[in-house]
Amino acid sequence: MTPNPRTICIDVDNTLGDYTGALRRYVQDRWGDKYTCPDPTDYDFSWTPGWPFTGRPDRFRKVHSKAVDNGLYELELAYPHADEALRLIHDAGWRIIIATARKDDGGALPVWLADNHIPYDGIHYGDKLDVRASVLVDDRPDTIRAGVAAGLHVFKPAHEYCQWGGGIVFRDWMDVPCLLEVL
């Protein structure tokens, strides 16, 4: 499958929107200050000390599911400058596909994108490598490595857990239009 040279595939949770912050607020609303809820050091949150599910992936899934039932995705905030950066990218002629592995969002994503003024041309649920894009923006280490191996230009946020496996790190969404200009 030949990638479209002007298509960018963008992940949502902890890439476009602050999933960690939303989950932290949920945990602290439920348990108060009992847990510090630091930024994750591994993509699998259960490996990070200070969360109610530390060391227990099964408990993470339960807490995540309960948080989703209580509006987790709707409470996720877009990262600063994401809307402005994506408008610049879109205005420069790029096709933007928002992609997520979420199977549990109940149709919340289009509403979230509209509420956060995020321009996009399509939404893809499932494997991001199925999107015929030339650029992938993601935070999942396995997806980053697979994108690099497939020959995609991969950009990743500066989260501690996704610093390996190739790709280019960005610290602010306004870095992404600049990175695209040099491709």
Backbone as a ProteinNet text record, in pm:
[ID]
protein_1_A
[PRIMARY]
MTPNPRTICIDVDNTLGDYTGALRRYVQDRWGDKYTCPDPTDYDFSWTPGWPFTGRPDRFRKVHSKAVDNGLYELELAYPHADEALRLIHDAGWRIIIATARKDDGGALPVWLADNHIPYDGIHYGDKLDVRASVLVDDRPDTIRAGVAAGLHVFKPAHEYCQWGGGIVFRDWMDVPCLLEVL
[TERTIARY]
84.6	0	89.6	72.6	153.3	94.7	178.3	126.2	100.5	3.2	-25.3	76.9	155	262.7	215.4	89.6	40.6	-68.5	-54	-149.1	-74.3	-130	-72.6	-174.4	-130.4	-213.4	-176.9	-275.4	-249.1	-329.5	-257.8	-318.1	-385.1	-472.5	-544.8	-485.4	-502.6	-470.5	-320.7	-284.4	-146.9	-62.2	-128.1	-59.7	-125.7	-253.7	-330.6	-397.6	-439.7	-507.1	-439.8	-454.6	-386.6	-466.1	-451.4	-516.1	-467	-336.2	-279.9	-344.9	-356.3	-417.5	-561.9	-637.2	-777.9	-789.2	-704.5	-708.1	-664.2	-564.6	-517.4	-631.9	-705.2	-817.7	-924.7	-952.1	-1050	-1006.7	-880.6	-829	-832.4	-790	-785.9	-926	-1020.8	-1159.6	-1216.3	-1174.9	-1227.9	-1156.7	-1023.2	-944.4	-874.8	-898.2	-833.6	-683.3	-607.3	-461.8	-389	-460.1	-398.9	-292.1	-309.5	-215.5	-155.2	-25	42.8	18	-9.9	-42.8	59	186.4	288.3	275.1	345.9	347.9	402	344.6	388.1	530.5	602.3	738.1	737.8	622.2	605	469	455.9	326.9	218.7	254.9	164.3	166.1	62	55.4	77	45.2	54.4	199.1	297.8	438.1	487	405.2	445.1	394.7	485.3	442.7	357.8	266.8	189.3	48.3	4.2	-132.6	-206.3	-338.5	-411.7	-401	-344.8	-333.9	-188.9	-94.3	47.6	71.8	138.3	170.3	55.9	-58.2	-176.6	-245.4	-198.6	-259.7	-410.4	-456.6	-599.7	-676.4	-620.2	-684.6	-681.7	-571.7	-568.9	-686.4	-707.4	-817.5	-952.2	-969.4	-1095	-1110.3	-1002.9	-1008.3	-1032.3	-962.6	-980.9	-1127.1	-1182.8	-1321.4	-1419.5	-1399.4	-1487.3	-1473.1	-1348.7	-1325.3	-1393	-1385.4	-1451.3	-1601.7	-1657.8	-1801.2	-1840.8	-1744.6	-1769.3	-1720.7	-1700.8	-1669.8	-1523	-1433.2	-1289.6	-1252.4	-1298.5	-1257.7	-1307.8	-1426.7	-1481.3	-1403.8	-1344.6	-1270.1	-1124.4	-1079.1	-940.9	-923	-818.3	-789.9	-694.4	-719.1	-624.4	-495.1	-382	-254.7	-247.6	-174.3	-161.4	-112.8	-172.1	-137.3	-174.4	-237.7	-272.5	-367.8	-470.5	-567.2	-501.7	-420.9	-353.7	-256.9	-179.2	-82.6	-154.2	-263.8	-335	-405.9	-449	-504.6	-396.2	-274.2	-163.4	-131.8	-129.6	-100.4	-207.9	-332.6	-444	-442.2	-419.1	-414.1	-298.4	-193.5	-79.2	-106	-227.5	-265.2	-251.3	-225.6	-214.9	-353.3	-373	-494.4	-468.9	-556.7	-539.9	-637.4	-580.9	-661.6	-634.1	-737.3	-727.9	-750.3	-656.5	-664.8	-652.9	-728.8	-726.8	-754.2	-697.5	-724.8	-843.7	-902.7	-1018.2	-1127.5	-1176.3	-1291.9	-1409.9	-1385	-1482.3	-1526.4	-1509.4	-1538.7	-1684.3	-1761.3	-1904.8	-1939.8	-1854	-1882.4	-1843	-1767.4	-1729.1	-1622.7	-1543.9	-1430.8	-1470.6	-1568.1	-1603.3	-1647.4	-1719.6	-1763.4	-1642.9	-1549.3	-1428.6	-1347.3	-1331.4	-1256.2	-1322.6	-1453.6	-1526	-1512.6	-1530.3	-1519.7	-1381.2	-1279.2	-1141.1	-1092.3	-1184.2	-1153.4	-1039.9	-1039.1	-936.4	-985.1	-917.2	-956.7	-911.4	-992	-954.9	-1035.8	-983.3	-1049.9	-1113.2	-1076.8	-1133.7	-1091.4	-1165.2	-1134.1	-1116.9	-1011.7	-985	-977.8	-1058.9	-1054.1	-982.2	-870.6	-798.5	-650.5	-588.1	-443.5	-405.6	-321.9	-283.5	-201.9	-134.6	-56.6	-144.6	-274.3	-367.4	-404.3	-377	-402.2	-289	-323.2	-220	-161.3	-83.2	-21.3	129	190	336.5	396.4	311.8	356.7	265	326.1	253.6	294	194.9	220.3	156.2	238.7	188.4	279.6	227	306.8	328.9	264	277.4	407.8	498.6	628.8	621.1	531.5	519.8	477.1	385.6	337.9	447	521.8	633.3	734.7	775.7	873.4	820.5	693.8	634.7	627.6	594.4	590.4	727.1	828.7	965.5	1005.8	975.6	1010.4	938.7	819.4	742.4	787.7	883.8	936.4	859.9	773.4	698.8	785.6	754.1	811.4	729.8	795.7	725.2	764.8	663.9	683.4	618.1	681.5	628.3	644.1	547.2	557.2	671.5	711	828.1	796.8	711.1	683.5	801.6	835.4	949.7	938.2	818.7	802.1	813.2	819.4	825.5	948.9	1057.9	1178.5	1268.6	1238	1320.4	1244.9	1315.5	1251.5	1244.4	1314.7	1316.3	1211.9	1204.5	1111.6	1173.4	1102	1147	1058	1120	1047.7	1005.8	882.4	840	794.1	818.2	783.9	658.1	621.3	504.3	440.6	310.6	244.4	284.9	327	370.2	501.1	570.7	690.2	653.5	536.1	499.4	489.5	422.4	423.1	564.5	653.8	792.8	861.6	835.9	894.1	844.1	716.9	661.2	724	759.7	819.6	953.5	1026.1	1159	1154.2	1037	1027.3	1049.7
-117	0	123.9	212.1	332	442.7	504.3	611.5	738.5	815.5	945.1	1043.7	1110.2	1195.7	1318.8	1355.7	1473.3	1434.5	1316.3	1270.9	1246.3	1299.3	1282.1	1210.5	1105.9	1024.3	1061	1102.8	1153.6	1076.4	1021.6	953.4	1057.1	1010.3	1101.5	1101	991.8	989.8	1003.1	1103.7	1139.6	1179.5	1210.3	1265	1397.5	1394.2	1514.1	1569.8	1480.1	1519.2	1457.9	1524.1	1486.5	1380	1256	1142.9	1131.3	1144.8	1132.8	1232.9	1357.1	1460.1	1428.9	1379.8	1345.5	1228.7	1126	1011.6	1053.7	1139.9	1191.9	1263.8	1350	1421.2	1323.2	1220	1120	1050.2	1005.2	934.9	1027.1	1150.5	1241	1282.4	1291.4	1317.4	1200.3	1081.8	961.8	928.5	940.7	899.4	1014.3	1137.1	1251	1250.5	1292.1	1302.1	1173.7	1063.6	936.6	891.2	928.4	887	1010.9	1005.6	1119.6	1128.2	1017	1011.2	1084.7	1043.4	1110.7	1074.6	1150.9	1117	975.3	896.5	757.6	747.7	647.8	620.4	505.8	444.6	334.1	351.6	306.9	316.2	244.5	134.3	61.8	134.2	210.4	291.5	210.5	82.9	3.6	-15.4	20.4	11.5	137	241.4	366.9	372.5	387.3	399.1	524.8	516.5	633.1	639.5	533	525.5	414.4	415.4	312.5	173.3	162.4	33.7	-7.3	57.6	26.3	-122.9	-185.2	-327.5	-420.7	-365.2	-446.9	-404.3	-457.1	-419.5	-444.4	-551.3	-580.3	-468.7	-416.4	-305.2	-177.6	-155.2	-38.2	-43.8	-159.8	-172.9	-142.1	-185.9	-158.5	-9.6	53.7	197.4	275.7	238.3	305.3	293.4	173.1	151.7	234.2	237.3	316.5	466.1	509.6	650	684.5	593.7	616.6	627.9	539.2	544.4	676.9	740.9	868.7	989.2	970.9	1084	1116.8	1020.1	1045	1111.2	1057.2	1109.7	1252.9	1280.4	1415.4	1516.7	1471.5	1561	1578.9	1501.2	1511.5	1647.3	1718	1848.2	1831.8	1906.2	1906.7	1971.4	1921.8	1982.6	2124.9	2212	2350.2	2356.7	2447.3	2478.3	2369.4	2259.8	2152.7	2204.1	2277.5	2326.9	2422	2513.5	2610.7	2540.2	2447	2373.6	2294.1	2228.7	2148.4	2235.2	2354.1	2445.8	2485.6	2514.6	2548.5	2431.8	2312.4	2192.3	2171.7	2183.7	2165.7	2273.1	2397.2	2507.9	2492.8	2419.9	2395.8	2280.5	2224.4	2121.9	1977.8	1959.3	1824	1769	1641.7	1569.1	1512.9	1543.9	1503.3	1390.2	1276.4	1163.1	1143.8	1155.1	1130.4	980.6	915.3	770.1	731	631.8	586.8	437.6	375.6	234.9	220.6	333.1	328.8	240.2	154.3	74.5	108.3	200.5	225	370.7	449	591.6	626.9	533.2	555.2	673.1	705.6	816.7	952.8	955.4	1082.7	1158.5	1089.4	1154.3	1269.1	1253.8	1368.1	1491.3	1469	1580	1645.5	1564.1	1616.6	1698.7	1648.5	1722	1856.7	1857.5	1983.2	2079.1	2027	2111.6	2174.8	2105.1	2154.3	2220.6	2242	2313.7	2248.2	2114.5	2038.2	2007.7	2060.3	2026.7	1885.6	1816.5	1682.2	1646.2	1550.1	1505.2	1367.8	1295.9	1164.3	1110.8	1011	942.5	794.8	736.4	593.9	526.8	423.7	343.1	213.4	187.7	63.4	87.8	-1.9	1.6	125.1	207.9	333.5	310.6	197.7	170	133.3	111.8	88.6	218.8	331.6	461.9	486.6	521.9	546.2	685.1	700.8	829.7	821.1	934.9	938.8	984.3	1043.2	1091.8	1034.2	986.3	931.8	1010.5	1052.9	1119.3	1031.6	975.3	878.3	873.3	816.4	801.9	656.3	563.7	421.7	366	318.7	271.5	165.8	69.4	-34.3	25.7	120.2	184.3	271.8	340.3	423.2	336.6	226.6	136.4	79.8	41.2	-14.2	91.4	214.7	322.9	351.6	354.4	375.5	261.4	137	19.8	22.3	80.9	89	205.4	283	393.7	523.7	534.3	658.1	760.9	886.5	991.5	986.2	966.2	950.6	1064	1131.2	1233.9	1182.8	1213.9	1165.7	1272.8	1278.9	1377.6	1341.9	1437.1	1421.7	1349.4	1248.6	1168.5	1075.4	1055.4	969.9	830.4	774.8	635.3	613.2	719.2	696.5	761.1	765.2	829.6	736.1	610	514.2	460.4	395.9	330.5	414.4	526.7	610.1	718.8	790.9	902.1	1030.4	1139.1	1271.9	1320.8	1365.8	1415.7	1561	1593.6	1734.3	1767.2	1888.8	1932.2	2018.1	2073.8	2160.7	2132.7	2135.4	2107.8	2205.2	2326.4	2422.5	2379.1	2281.2	2225.7	2141.5	2082.6	1986.3	2052	2167.7	2228.8	2257	2297.1	2322.7	2193.3	2085	1956.1	1910.3	1935.5	1897.3	1976.4	2101	2184.9	2131	2060	2010.8	1872.5	1812.6	1679.1	1688.3
0	0	0	-96.2	-108	-21	64.4	148.9	68.8	111.8	53.5	110.2	24.8	74.9	151.9	145.2	217.9	317.1	377.9	479.3	609	717.2	849.6	937.8	1003.6	1092.6	1235.9	1314.9	1449.4	1553	1650.6	1764.8	1855.8	1943.7	2032.4	2173.8	2246.8	2389.7	2415.3	2491.5	2527.6	2407.5	2296.8	2179.8	2142.8	2116.5	2084.4	2209.9	2297.8	2421.1	2542.7	2655	2779.6	2856.7	2813.1	2880.5	3024	3045.5	3180.8	3275.5	3232	3316.6	3349.5	3251	3274.4	3371.8	3354.2	3445.4	3585.6	3594.2	3723.8	3796.1	3722.6	3785	3832.3	3752.6	3793	3922.2	3926.6	4045	4166.8	4151.2	4266.2	4310.2	4217.4	4256.9	4335.7	4299.4	4364.2	4494.8	4497.6	4613.7	4686.3	4644.2	4708.7	4682	4780.7	4765.9	4803.6	4813.8	4853.4	4753.4	4625	4520.6	4454.3	4425.5	4363.8	4213.7	4150.3	4007.3	3919.8	3926.5	3844.4	3697	3614.3	3471.8	3456.9	3367.5	3353.5	3300.2	3350.3	3303.1	3203.2	3182.9	3088.8	3023.9	2899.7	2831.8	2912.2	2974.9	3064.1	3199.5	3226.5	3348	3475.4	3473	3596	3641.8	3557.9	3597.8	3668.9	3673	3735.5	3879.4	3976.7	4116.8	4138.9	4236.6	4275.6	4220.2	4153.5	4102.3	4178.1	4183.5	4259.1	4198	4080.5	4012	3989.4	4055.9	4037.3	4059.2	3960.5	3969	3935.9	3896.8	3870.8	3740.5	3626.8	3498.1	3493.4	3559.2	3560.6	3630.9	3737.9	3810.9	3726.9	3651.8	3563	3466	3403.5	3307	3373.4	3497.4	3568.8	3598.9	3647.3	3677.1	3547.9	3441.4	3311.9	3267.1	3271.2	3227.9	3309.5	3440	3527.6	3494.9	3470.2	3435	3302.2	3204.1	3074.4	3095.9	3178.5	3208.5	3272.5	3340.3	3407.5	3326.6	3196.3	3108.7	3090.5	3111.5	3099.1	2967	2855.4	2725.4	2703.8	2750.7	2735.8	2819.8	2931.2	3020.5	2979.7	2883.9	2837	2768.5	2805.3	2745.6	2628.1	2521.6	2410.6	2460.4	2410.9	2448.3	2394.8	2464.2	2417.9	2272.9	2199	2060.6	1959.8	2003.4	1909.3	1802	1842.5	1743.7	1644.5	1693.3	1605.6	1510.1	1562.8	1480	1371.5	1407.6	1309	1204.8	1242.9	1142.4	1042.6	1091.8	1001.9	908.2	963.7	884.2	777.9	819.1	726.8	618.3	657.1	560.5	462.4	502.4	414.3	316.8	321.5	224.1	271.6	398.6	452	483.1	455.4	493.4	632.7	727.8	868	900.1	938.1	982.7	1132	1209.9	1353.9	1372.1	1440.7	1454.3	1601	1638.7	1777.4	1785.2	1885.7	1912.5	2007.7	2049.5	2140.9	2083.2	2166.4	2127.6	2218.7	2312	2417.3	2426.6	2319.9	2335.4	2307	2257	2239.8	2150.2	2054.9	1964.8	2017.8	2127.4	2189.7	2110.7	2028.2	1963.3	1870.1	1780.3	1694.4	1774.1	1882.4	1967.6	2033.5	2085	2148.9	2049.2	1927.4	1825.6	1796.1	1782.6	1756.8	1875	1995.8	2115.5	2129.2	2079.3	2090	1961.5	1866	1742.1	1663.6	1661.9	1592.2	1450.1	1348.1	1211.6	1175.4	1096.9	1052.7	929.5	854.8	733.3	748.4	852.6	875.3	1010.1	1056.5	1182	1148.5	1203.1	1182.5	1319	1337.9	1459.7	1425.6	1493.4	1467.4	1447.7	1375.1	1352.5	1271.4	1328.9	1263	1137	1127.9	1007.8	888.9	912	802.9	730.6	795.1	733.1	633.3	513.6	411.2	429.7	534.2	566.2	546	522.7	515.1	647.5	734.2	865	971.4	1078.5	1193.2	1317.3	1395.8	1523.4	1630	1719.6	1816.3	1937.9	2047.1	2169.2	2208.9	2144.4	2182.1	2125.2	2210.4	2163	2052.3	2063.6	1959.9	1825.6	1829.9	1707.5	1647.3	1731.6	1684.4	1611	1674.5	1611.6	1479.9	1477.8	1355.7	1245.8	1282.4	1184	1125.4	1210.1	1162.7	1069.8	1110.5	1028.9	894	889.5	765.2	676.8	725	645.3	657.9	758.3	779.6	852.6	835.5	919.1	1048	1160.5	1287.4	1381.2	1435.2	1536.8	1664.2	1777.3	1905.1	2011.4	2104.2	2211.5	2306.9	2387	2474	2604.3	2600.5	2719.6	2745.5	2870.6	2906	2844.6	2841.3	2799	2647.6	2568.4	2423.2	2359.7	2431.3	2380.2	2300.2	2294.7	2222.7	2103	2013.8	1900.2	1775	1772.2	1652.3	1655.5	1545.5	1537.1	1589.9	1571.3	1612	1725.4	1832.6	1950.3	1927.3	1965.9	1969.3	2111	2152.4	2288.3	2293	2179.9	2170.5	2034.5	2027.4	1900.6	1790.6	1826.5	1724	1658.4	1715.9	1651.6	1528.6	1528.8	1424.6	1285.9	1270.4	1136.5	1085.6	1174.9	1135.7	1092.2	1161.5	1124	987.6	960.3	830.6	716.1	742.4	638.3	591.4	677.3	639	574.7	561.8	498.7	349.2
[MASK]
+++++++++++++++++++++++++++++++++++++++++++++++++++++++++++++++++++++++++++++++++++++++++++++++++++++++++++++++++++++++++++++++++++++++++++++++++++++++++++++++++++++++++++++++++++++++

